[in-house]
Amino acid sequence: MATSALFVFGFVFLVIGGLELLDRTFFALLAFSSKHPPLPTWAGAAAAFLTTSALAVVVGGSLEAAFHRELTWVRVGGGIVLLSYAAYLYLVPESDRQPPTGRSAFGAALILILLLELGDTTMIFTILFAVEFGQLVVVFVAAAAALAGVAALASTLGSRLGARVEPRVLERLVVVILVVAGVLTILYALVPGLFHGILG
């Protein structure tokens, strides 16, 4: 008997959303949105999540093994982006930075999330769910909705954090979050065995 579409949607939504709340991408977006307008930040992140969810559903489970090495370097690239952004915030004075426009915030969020999500845990789980359940449209909608919801939460929390915390303290916090997320991303890509005990 086929699994009901409602069950598949709920299951995928809860698992993907729960994983993303604990993922480095959430914290990176939280840090990013503390320095950028929340609406275009969310829109860029949501567009990236839609793209990665669609890719995950289309490729299925087989390509994960075929492109394992490429995914490793995509993860390394994502970590380097986080570290570079942290270095930019730390080294470039606030007065020398160009104030972000809605378009630049959208584009920066889109690129950041794409680099972090390609080959990430939630993308791999979406691939597995597409293979397991076979209901590609339902899996895509559930995963994309969960990720867009998490992006909205991160963008909202980040913008409020930016408005309430003293700028220097906030900037130091953002740099620390980005550095930690970047280092962990690179370590996970190059030495995944370090995380087996944590991730199960």
N, C-alpha and C positions, 0 to 999 in steps of 0.2 A: 504493500500500500504506500502511495506517494506521501511524502511529508507535506503537510499543509503549508501554503504560502505564508499564512499569518505566523505560524510557528517559526519558519525559516527567517522571516523578517525580524521578529522579536529576538530570536537567538543571535543572529548576526549583529543586529543593532547593539545589543547589550555587550557582547564580547568585544566587538571592535571599539565601541565607545569607551568601555572600561579599560581596555589596553591602551588606548590613546591618552587617557587621563594620566596614566603612569609613564608615558613615553617622553623621551627627550624633546620630541617635536612640540609637545604641549608647553614645556617650560621655555623652549626657544621662542615660541610665538608669544608667550606671556611677556618675555623680556622685550621682544621686538615691538609689541603693541604699547608698551609703556613709553615709547619714544615716537610713535607714529599714530596718525588718526585711526580710530578703531574701525570705522566702517570700511574704508578701502583696504585696511589690513585684513579684516575678515573676508572681504570679497576675494582678495588675492589668494588667501589660504584656502577658502572654499573651492575656488577654481582649481587649485592644485590638487586638492583632495578628490574632486570629481574626476580629474584626469587620471590620478593613480588608481582610483577605484575602477574606472573603466578599463585601464590597462590590465589590472589584476584579473578582472572577470574575463577579458578577451583571451589572455595568454593561457589561462588554466594552470594546472599544476606542473606540466612537463617542462616549461621553460625556466623554472626556478633552478632546476638542477643544471640545465644546459648553460645558463648564463651566471652560474655561481661566482666565477671570478670577476665578471663585469660588475655584478652587484656589490662585491667587496669594494671595488674601487669607487663606485658611486657613493657608498657609505663613507669612505675616506674623504671623498670630495665634499660631502656634506659637513663632515667634521672640520675640514679646513675652512669652509665658508663661515662656520660659527666662530672659529678662532680668529679669522680675519676681521670679522665684524667687531669682536671684542677688542682686538688691537686698535681698530679704527676709533672706537669710543674712548679707549684709554689714552691714545697718543694724540689725537686731533682735538684741539680745544673747541669747546662748544661754539665760540664765536666764529670759527672758521668753517663750520659745517653748514651746508646748504639746508634750509628748512624744507622738510619733505612736503611735496604736493600729494594730492590724493592719488594721482596717477603713479608717481614714483613709489609710494607706499604699497599700492596694489602690485606693481611689478616686482618690487623687492620681496614682498611676502610670497608672491607666486613662485619666484625662483628659489627662495629659501626653503619653502615647504616641499617643492618638487625634489630638491636635492636630498632633503632629509627623508622623504617618504619612499622614494624609489628603492625597492629592496628591503624596506623596513618591516618590522614584525607585523604591523597591521596589514600591509600589502600582501605579505606571505599568507597570513590567515585568510584574507579575502580570496586569494587564489585557491587555497584549500577548501574553503566553503563553496566556491563555484564548482569545484570538482566533486565534492561530497554530495551536495544537494542538487546540482544540475539546473537549478532555477536561476538563470543568470541575471535576469532583469530584477528579480526580488533581491538577490544578493547585492547587486550593484546599488539599488535604491537604499537598502538598509545600511550598507557600509558608508555610502556617500552622505546619507542623512546623519549618521552617528558622527562622522568626522567633521561635517560642517557645524554640527551642534557644539562639538568640543572646541572648534575654532572660534565660534561665537563667544563661548565662555572665556577662553583665553584672551580674546581681544577686549572683552568687557572688563575683566579683572585687571588686565595690564593697563588699560587706559585709566582706570580708577586709581590704581597704584601710582601711576605717573602723576596724577593730579594731587595726591594727598601726601606723598613722601617728599622730603627735602631733596632737591635735584642732585646734589653731590652724593648723598647716601644712596639714592635710587640708581645713579649711574654705576656706582661701585657694585651694587647688588646685581645689576644687569650684566656687567662684565664678568663677575664671578659665575653667574648662571651660564653664560655663553661659553666660558672657558671649560667649566665642568662638563657641560653637554658636548662640547667639541671633542674633548679628550676621551670621554666615554664612547662617543660615536666612532672615533678612530680605533680605539682599543677593541670595541665590539667587532669592527670590520676585520682587523688584522689578527686578533687573538680571541676568537669567540669562546674558546674553552674557559676563559676566565669567568664567563657569565653563566655557565651551565648550572652551577649550584644555586644561582639567584633566580634564573628564569625557569628552572625545572627541566 
